[in-house]
Amino acid sequence: MRTTLPELARMSAVGVPIAMLTCYDASFARALETCGVDVLLIGDSLGMVIQGHASPNPVTLADIAYHTAAVQRGSQKALILSDMPFGSSQISPADTFRNAVPLIQAGAQCVKIEGGSEMAATVEFLVHRGIPVCAHVGMTPQSHNQFGGFRVQGKDEPGAARMVQAARDLEQAGACMILMECIPRSLAERICDSVQVPTIGIGASPACSGQVLVLQDVIGLGPERLPRLAKDFSPGTEGVSGAVRAYVADVKARRFPDAAHCY
């Protein structure tokens, strides 16, 4: 039986960490959930790790729908979360809803939308029409051109305060999870204390309800120099399954991320 959003909320409420990884095909979907991964994220990171682009922005809605369907067919238990790619949600709420529908039809149980308080109306529109939304704050990769690269966000107090408020606004709008990426650990913990929904970190804090990484980084297929937020779990383990099981174990024990992988 497939994991549900209420189950993730219960895990968060009782302090059971959530292990999430990106996934793009049926074979890895089967392998990852066998290793204990709770959530499979069809991330627009596929633009870089699968398609070879320099950023996620060339990824299309059709790409995400295709990979979502593949992951759905290969899995039986893990919850499926799909990214809304660049240009598919930075528009009117009604158009965003129309773009989210193919992802739900392909098998996603929830869609992920990047952005702060400005996306609250869109989140509310989707949620009221039956599409669950995971909000994504902090370093939102689709906005890397605006940030001047993939840089840590929320380092000063005005920026941090805006992010805390954004998390509250998005929760109030109905977001079922808040994913926070590449922000100072202290800010991540402020956000965790400010919302009731599950929080997912990547380069954030072990205090989050769960963690997510890009699969290729975890199994040793990432770039030679990984970003600080990532970790290769393959050394000393046996194959893909060994690396994934090590990642899941460290997330569940709150050993990851440690200080070396936070900001």
C-alpha positions as CSV (number, residue, x, y, z in Angstrom):
1,M,0.0,0.0,0.0
2,R,1.4,3.4,-1.0
3,T,2.5,5.9,1.6
4,T,0.1,8.9,2.0
5,L,0.5,12.5,2.9
6,P,-1.4,12.0,6.2
7,E,1.1,9.2,7.0
8,L,4.0,11.6,6.4
9,A,2.3,14.1,8.7
10,R,2.0,11.5,11.4
11,M,5.7,10.5,11.0
12,S,6.6,14.2,11.4
13,A,4.4,14.6,14.5
14,V,5.9,11.7,16.3
15,G,9.5,12.5,15.3
16,V,10.1,9.7,12.7
17,P,12.4,11.2,10.1
18,I,11.3,11.1,6.4
19,A,13.8,9.8,3.8
20,M,13.4,11.3,0.3
21,L,15.5,10.8,-2.8
22,T,15.1,12.0,-6.4
23,C,14.1,9.2,-8.8
24,Y,13.5,9.2,-12.5
25,D,12.7,5.6,-13.7
26,A,11.0,2.4,-12.8
27,S,14.1,0.4,-12.0
28,F,15.4,2.8,-9.4
29,A,11.9,3.3,-8.0
30,R,11.8,-0.4,-7.1
31,A,15.3,-0.3,-5.7
32,L,14.9,2.8,-3.6
33,E,11.6,1.9,-1.9
34,T,13.1,-1.6,-1.1
35,C,15.9,0.3,0.7
36,G,13.4,2.2,2.8
37,V,13.0,5.5,1.0
38,D,9.7,7.0,2.0
39,V,9.3,9.6,-0.8
40,L,10.4,9.5,-4.5
41,L,10.9,13.0,-5.9
42,I,10.7,13.4,-9.7
43,G,12.9,16.5,-9.6
44,D,13.7,18.9,-12.3
45,S,17.2,18.0,-11.4
46,L,16.7,15.4,-14.2
47,G,17.7,18.3,-16.5
48,M,21.2,18.1,-15.2
49,V,21.7,14.5,-14.1
50,I,19.7,12.8,-16.9
51,Q,19.6,15.3,-19.8
52,G,23.0,16.9,-19.3
53,H,21.9,20.5,-19.1
54,A,23.7,23.1,-16.9
55,S,20.5,23.9,-15.0
56,P,17.0,22.6,-14.4
57,N,15.3,25.3,-16.5
58,P,15.2,23.4,-19.9
59,V,13.1,20.6,-18.3
60,T,9.5,20.6,-19.7
61,L,6.2,19.6,-18.2
62,A,6.1,16.6,-20.6
63,D,9.5,15.5,-19.3
64,I,8.3,15.5,-15.7
65,A,5.1,13.7,-16.6
66,Y,7.0,11.0,-18.5
67,H,9.4,10.3,-15.6
68,T,6.6,10.5,-13.1
69,A,4.7,7.7,-14.9
70,A,7.8,5.6,-15.1
71,V,8.4,6.0,-11.3
72,Q,4.8,5.2,-10.5
73,R,4.9,2.0,-12.6
74,G,8.0,0.8,-10.8
75,S,7.0,1.5,-7.3
76,Q,4.3,0.2,-4.9
77,K,4.9,1.9,-1.6
78,A,6.8,5.2,-1.7
79,L,4.9,8.5,-2.0
80,I,5.4,10.1,-5.3
81,L,6.2,13.9,-5.5
82,S,6.7,15.7,-8.8
83,D,8.3,19.0,-9.5
84,M,6.5,21.8,-11.4
85,P,9.2,22.7,-13.9
86,F,10.3,26.2,-14.8
87,G,7.5,28.3,-16.4
88,S,4.7,25.9,-15.4
89,S,3.8,27.5,-12.1
90,Q,5.1,31.1,-12.3
91,I,1.9,32.1,-14.0
92,S,-1.8,32.4,-13.1
93,P,-3.2,30.0,-10.5
94,A,-5.7,28.6,-13.0
95,D,-2.9,27.9,-15.6
96,T,-0.8,26.3,-12.9
97,F,-3.7,24.0,-12.0
98,R,-4.0,23.0,-15.6
99,N,-0.2,22.2,-15.7
100,A,-0.4,20.2,-12.5
101,V,-3.2,18.0,-13.7
102,P,-1.0,15.9,-16.1
103,L,1.5,15.2,-13.2
104,I,-1.3,13.9,-11.0
105,Q,-2.7,11.9,-13.8
106,A,0.8,10.4,-14.4
107,G,0.9,9.2,-10.8
108,A,2.1,12.0,-8.6
109,Q,0.4,12.3,-5.2
110,C,1.7,15.9,-4.7
111,V,3.4,18.6,-6.7
112,K,6.3,20.8,-5.6
113,I,6.3,24.5,-6.4
114,E,9.2,26.8,-5.9
115,G,8.8,30.3,-4.5
116,G,7.9,32.4,-1.4
117,S,4.8,34.3,-0.3
118,E,4.1,35.3,-3.8
119,M,3.1,31.7,-4.5
120,A,0.6,31.5,-1.6
121,A,-2.5,32.3,-3.8
122,T,-1.4,29.6,-6.3
123,V,-0.9,27.0,-3.6
124,E,-4.4,27.8,-2.2
125,F,-6.0,27.6,-5.6
126,L,-4.5,24.1,-6.3
127,V,-5.2,22.7,-2.8
128,H,-8.8,23.8,-2.9
129,R,-9.1,21.9,-6.2
130,G,-7.6,18.6,-4.9
131,I,-4.0,19.0,-5.8
132,P,-1.6,18.7,-2.8
133,V,1.4,21.1,-2.8
134,C,4.8,20.9,-1.3
135,A,6.2,24.4,-1.1
136,H,10.0,24.9,-1.9
137,V,11.7,27.9,-0.3
138,G,15.3,29.1,0.1
139,M,17.7,28.5,-2.8
140,T,15.1,27.7,-5.5
141,P,17.2,26.4,-8.4
142,Q,14.8,27.6,-11.1
143,S,15.7,31.2,-10.0
144,H,19.4,30.7,-10.2
145,N,19.8,33.4,-12.8
146,Q,18.2,35.9,-10.4
147,F,20.4,34.7,-7.5
148,G,23.6,34.9,-9.6
149,G,24.1,31.2,-9.3
150,F,23.2,28.4,-6.9
151,R,23.9,30.4,-3.7
152,V,23.0,30.2,0.0
153,Q,19.9,32.2,0.7
154,G,18.6,33.9,3.9
155,K,22.0,34.8,5.3
156,D,21.0,38.3,6.5
157,E,18.1,38.9,9.0
158,P,15.8,40.7,6.5
159,G,16.1,37.8,4.1
160,A,15.7,35.2,6.9
161,A,12.6,37.0,8.2
162,R,11.0,37.0,4.7
163,M,11.7,33.3,4.4
164,V,10.1,32.5,7.8
165,Q,7.1,34.5,6.8
166,A,6.9,32.8,3.4
167,A,6.9,29.4,5.1
168,R,4.0,30.5,7.3
169,D,2.1,32.0,4.4
170,L,2.5,28.9,2.3
171,E,1.4,26.7,5.2
172,Q,-1.6,28.9,5.7
173,A,-2.4,28.6,2.0
174,G,-2.6,24.8,2.4
175,A,0.9,23.5,1.6
176,C,1.3,20.0,3.0
177,M,5.1,20.2,3.3
178,I,7.8,22.8,3.2
179,L,11.0,21.9,1.5
180,M,13.9,24.3,2.3
181,E,17.1,24.3,0.3
182,C,20.6,25.7,0.9
183,I,19.9,28.0,3.9
184,P,21.7,28.6,7.2
185,R,21.0,25.9,9.8
186,S,19.7,28.4,12.3
187,L,17.2,29.7,9.8
188,A,16.0,26.2,8.9
189,E,15.4,25.6,12.6
190,R,13.4,28.8,12.9
191,I,11.2,27.6,10.0
192,C,10.8,24.2,11.6
193,D,9.6,26.0,14.8
194,S,7.3,28.3,12.8
195,V,5.2,25.7,10.9
196,Q,3.2,22.5,11.8
197,V,3.5,20.7,8.5
198,P,6.5,18.4,7.7
199,T,9.7,20.1,6.7
200,I,12.2,18.6,4.3
201,G,15.7,19.8,4.2
202,I,18.6,19.8,1.7
203,G,21.5,21.8,3.0
204,A,19.4,22.9,5.9
205,S,19.2,21.1,9.3
206,P,18.9,17.7,10.9
207,A,16.0,19.2,12.8
208,C,13.8,19.0,9.7
209,S,11.1,16.3,9.5
210,G,13.1,14.7,6.7
211,Q,15.9,15.1,4.2
212,V,16.2,14.9,0.4
213,L,19.2,14.5,-1.9
214,V,19.8,13.9,-5.5
215,L,20.1,10.1,-6.1
216,Q,23.2,10.3,-8.3
217,D,25.1,12.2,-5.6
218,V,24.2,9.5,-3.0
219,I,25.4,6.6,-5.1
220,G,28.6,8.1,-6.3
221,L,27.6,9.2,-9.8
222,G,27.6,12.9,-9.0
223,P,30.2,15.5,-10.0
224,E,33.7,15.1,-8.8
225,R,33.3,18.0,-6.4
226,L,29.9,17.8,-4.7
227,P,28.1,20.8,-3.3
228,R,28.4,21.1,0.5
229,L,24.7,20.0,0.9
230,A,25.3,16.7,-0.8
231,K,27.1,13.5,0.3
232,D,28.4,10.4,-1.5
233,F,27.3,7.4,0.6
234,S,28.9,4.8,-1.7
235,P,32.4,4.5,-0.1
236,G,32.5,1.4,2.1
237,T,29.1,0.2,1.0
238,E,28.1,-2.5,-1.5
239,G,26.5,-1.2,-4.7
240,V,23.6,1.1,-5.2
241,S,21.5,-0.5,-2.5
242,G,24.3,-0.3,0.1
243,A,24.7,3.5,-0.5
244,V,20.9,4.1,-0.4
245,R,20.5,2.0,2.8
246,A,23.4,4.0,4.4
247,Y,21.7,7.3,3.4
248,V,18.3,6.1,4.8
249,A,19.9,4.9,8.1
250,D,21.8,8.2,8.6
251,V,18.6,10.2,7.9
252,K,16.5,8.1,10.3
253,A,19.2,8.4,13.0
254,R,19.5,12.2,12.3
255,R,23.2,11.7,11.6
256,F,22.7,13.4,8.3
257,P,23.1,16.2,7.6
258,D,26.0,16.8,10.0
259,A,27.9,20.1,10.4
260,A,29.9,19.4,7.3
261,H,26.7,19.4,5.1
262,C,24.9,22.4,6.7
263,Y,25.5,26.1,6.2
